[in-house]
C-alpha cells in the first residue's frame, strides 16, 4: 500500500512538471492565434510601392488596383488623388467614401492591400523544417497555414506534421500555436488551419525514430 502511494505521488509530481514545462514554452494547444482584426494587419500603415485595391460596392467601374506612387498618393476615379502613404487601409477607405459621396449615393468603399512591397521582409511568411522547399513568401490577405505549406511543396516523408507550430511575434514576445498538419492534410480537418499574419513562421519538425 505504501509503495502504491509513493508511485501515485511521484506520478502526480511528474504530471505537474510536464504541465509547467508546457506552460513556460508558450505553446498554445487547441487555441487559435488572434483574429486578423486583433493583430497588426489592420494597423499596417501603407507605404510607397504597396499595391492597393479599391472597391466600391455596386460601382465596379470605380474600382482600381494600383501601386502607391513615390509621393504617397493614389488616383481614384471621380475623386482624384488621395493620400495613402503612412495611413491604414481603413483610413484611406473612409476618405474615399466621404469624397465619393458628392458623386455616388451612399458609397461603400473597401481598401485592401494585395501586395506589401514597402515592408517586404517584415510582411513575409516563412515555412521551415521538414517541407519540400523551405520558403519565405509575401503575405497575402486571407492566406492560411495550408496555403503556406503547399507553397513550400508540402511536407516530406520524414515530417512529423502533428507537431507543427505557428510562431507569431506580438510586441516583445513570441507565442507558438499548435498546428495539426496531419489532420489538415490527411483528414481535411481545418480546425487548426489558421489564417497567417505578416511575419509568421510555420515550422514542421522531423519525426524522431
Residue, then its C-alpha position, 0 to 999 in steps of 0.5 A: x500500500x505504501x509503495x502504491x502511494x509513493x508511485x501515485x505521488x511521484x506520478x502526480x509530481x511528474x504530471x505537474x512538471x510536464x504541465x509547467x514545462x508546457x506552460x513556460x514554452x508558450x505553446x498554445x494547444x487547441x487555441x487559435x492565434x488572434x483574429x486578423x482584426x486583433x493583430x497588426x494587419x489592420x494597423x499596417x500603415x501603407x507605404x510607397x510601392x504597396x499595391x492597393x485595391x479599391x472597391x466600391x460596392x455596386x460601382x465596379x467601374x470605380x474600382x482600381x488596383x494600383x501601386x502607391x506612387x513615390x509621393x504617397x498618393x493614389x488616383x481614384x476615379x471621380x475623386x482624384x488623388x488621395x493620400x495613402x502613404x503612412x495611413x491604414x487601409x481603413x483610413x484611406x477607405x473612409x476618405x474615399x467614401x466621404x469624397x465619393x459621396x458628392x458623386x455616388x449615393x451612399x458609397x461603400x468603399x473597401x481598401x485592401x492591400x494585395x501586395x506589401x512591397x514597402x515592408x517586404x521582409x517584415x510582411x513575409x511568411x516563412x515555412x521551415x523544417x521538414x517541407x519540400x522547399x523551405x520558403x519565405x513568401x509575401x503575405x497575402x490577405x486571407x492566406x492560411x497555414x495550408x496555403x503556406x505549406x503547399x507553397x513550400x511543396x508540402x511536407x516530406x516523408x520524414x515530417x512529423x506534421x502533428x507537431x507543427x507550430x505557428x510562431x507569431x511575434x506580438x510586441x516583445x514576445x513570441x507565442x507558438x500555436x499548435x498546428x495539426x498538419x496531419x489532420x489538415x492534410x490527411x483528414x481535411x480537418x481545418x480546425x487548426x488551419x489558421x489564417x497567417x499574419x505578416x511575419x509568421x513562421x510555420x515550422x514542421x519538425x522531423x519525426x524522431x525514430 
